Amino acid sequence: MPAPPSERVLAARRAVGERIRIARVHAGLSQEKLAERAGMDRQAIGRIELGHASPLLDNLVRIADALGVPLADLVR
């Protein structure tokens, strides 16, 4: 069984989720609409925004594209 993530990793996960939430709200999108545009489900978007899930790079790229923002803006 893998070790639980460190506090640094959890903090980074929460920060990325918060940047996604801010970009989504700025774009005027609901979680459902973002999920639809990114080809994901709404629950996954919610978990990512709350920092409860660590998205794969593929999904981060899809989210950035759906939001119309550079990937770097979400993970800086």
C-alpha positions as CSV (number, residue, x, y, z in Angstrom):
1,M,0.0,0.0,0.0
2,P,1.5,3.4,-1.0
3,A,2.3,6.0,1.7
4,P,-0.3,8.8,2.1
5,P,0.6,12.0,0.4
6,S,2.7,14.5,2.3
7,E,1.2,17.8,3.5
8,R,3.2,19.6,0.8
9,V,1.5,17.4,-1.9
10,L,-1.9,17.9,-0.3
11,A,-1.4,21.7,-0.2
12,A,-0.3,21.7,-3.9
13,R,-3.4,19.6,-4.8
14,R,-5.7,22.0,-3.0
15,A,-4.0,25.0,-4.7
16,V,-4.4,23.5,-8.2
17,G,-8.0,22.7,-7.4
18,E,-8.6,26.3,-6.3
19,R,-7.0,27.7,-9.4
20,I,-9.3,25.5,-11.5
21,R,-12.4,26.7,-9.5
22,I,-11.4,30.3,-9.9
23,A,-10.8,29.9,-13.7
24,R,-14.1,28.1,-14.0
25,V,-16.1,30.8,-12.2
26,H,-14.3,33.5,-14.2
27,A,-15.4,31.7,-17.4
28,G,-19.0,31.6,-16.1
29,L,-19.1,27.8,-16.2
30,S,-20.8,25.4,-13.8
31,Q,-18.9,22.3,-12.7
32,E,-21.3,20.3,-15.0
33,K,-20.6,22.5,-18.0
34,L,-16.8,22.3,-17.4
35,A,-17.1,18.5,-17.1
36,E,-19.0,18.3,-20.3
37,R,-16.5,20.4,-22.2
38,A,-13.5,18.4,-20.7
39,G,-15.1,15.0,-21.3
40,M,-15.2,14.2,-17.6
41,D,-17.9,13.8,-15.0
42,R,-19.1,16.5,-12.7
43,Q,-18.1,14.6,-9.6
44,A,-14.5,14.3,-10.8
45,I,-14.4,18.1,-11.3
46,G,-15.8,18.7,-7.8
47,R,-13.2,16.3,-6.2
48,I,-10.4,18.0,-8.1
49,E,-11.5,21.5,-7.1
50,L,-11.8,20.5,-3.4
51,G,-8.3,18.9,-3.5
52,H,-9.7,15.5,-2.8
53,A,-8.5,14.0,-6.0
54,S,-5.2,14.3,-7.9
55,P,-5.9,14.7,-11.6
56,L,-3.9,13.0,-14.2
57,L,-1.9,15.2,-16.5
58,D,-4.2,14.2,-19.4
59,N,-7.2,15.5,-17.4
60,L,-5.4,18.7,-16.4
61,V,-4.8,19.4,-20.1
62,R,-8.4,18.7,-21.0
63,I,-9.6,21.0,-18.2
64,A,-7.2,23.8,-19.3
65,D,-8.4,23.5,-22.9
66,A,-12.0,23.5,-21.8
67,L,-11.4,26.7,-19.7
68,G,-9.4,28.3,-22.5
69,V,-6.4,28.9,-20.2
70,P,-2.8,27.7,-20.5
71,L,-2.0,24.6,-18.4
72,A,0.7,26.6,-16.7
73,D,-1.9,28.9,-15.2
74,L,-3.5,26.0,-13.4
75,V,-0.3,24.4,-12.0
76,R,2.0,27.4,-11.4
